[in-house]
Amino acid sequence: MEKEKLDKMYDICFFDLDGTIIDSSPGITNSVMYALEKFGIEETEREKLYKFIGPPLTDSFARFYGFDDEKSWKAVEYYREYYQDTGIFECSVYPGFEKSLKGLKEAGKRLFVATSKPEVYARRIIEHFDLDQYFEYVAGMELDGGRGSKAEVIGYLIDTCRMQDKKRILMIGDREHDVLGAKQEGLDCMGVLYGFGNREELEKAGAVYVAGTPEDIAGIILK
């Protein structure tokens, strides 16, 4: 059972991007396939590559294909060849998500994006779908690998926007990396079940709340 009511009030919401705001699976998996082909690896099962959605790409190429650091970064370069012009917009906003944003914004909540995707790409996506009207700031990793973990992105966002009370901030994401990164920075996290993680993963990582649908996010926060 999802918790239907928050234990405390949150004024600020940090949202993950891939798997929380957008279904980015077509663009990401196409980009991974493109990169792997450069190394003579052909993957035909798209769902097998969903595990690339969320974690830093270098970590995923190393973990799932045994690439060393140099090879992993080369794979990321190939990935970006496809992604930066084509794959970036092979995605869609989850139905009902913008409705949640509107409700939260109208209730006076401050909204931000905290993603492990390179910040320059994340900003383009948010602007492309006209979601920049809701978010005060979009924070992500740097193209050279800086701010490579979710915790570093969250910490950077808190420092950049000069936020004081971490107890008033709620992280919202679909993978364990969102939950663990939030915990590392002293934030609570709401997991979402419609993305690329699952209940077991989120609860094991320590998600305090769980939302089943995009609409449930605002429904739970505003109750």
Buried (B, 14 or more C-beta within 10 A) or exposed (E): EBEEEBEEEBBBBBBBBBBBBBBBBBBBBBBBBBBBEEBEEEEEEBEEBBBBBBBBBBBBBBEBBEBEEEBBBBBBEBBBBBBBEEBBBBBBBBEBBBEBBEBBBEEEBBBBBBBBBBBBBBBBBBEBBEBBEBBEBBBBBBEEEEBBBBBBBBBBBBEEEEBEEBEBBBBBBBBBBBBBBBBBBEBBBBBBBBBBBBEEBBBEBBBBBBBBBBBBBBBBBEE
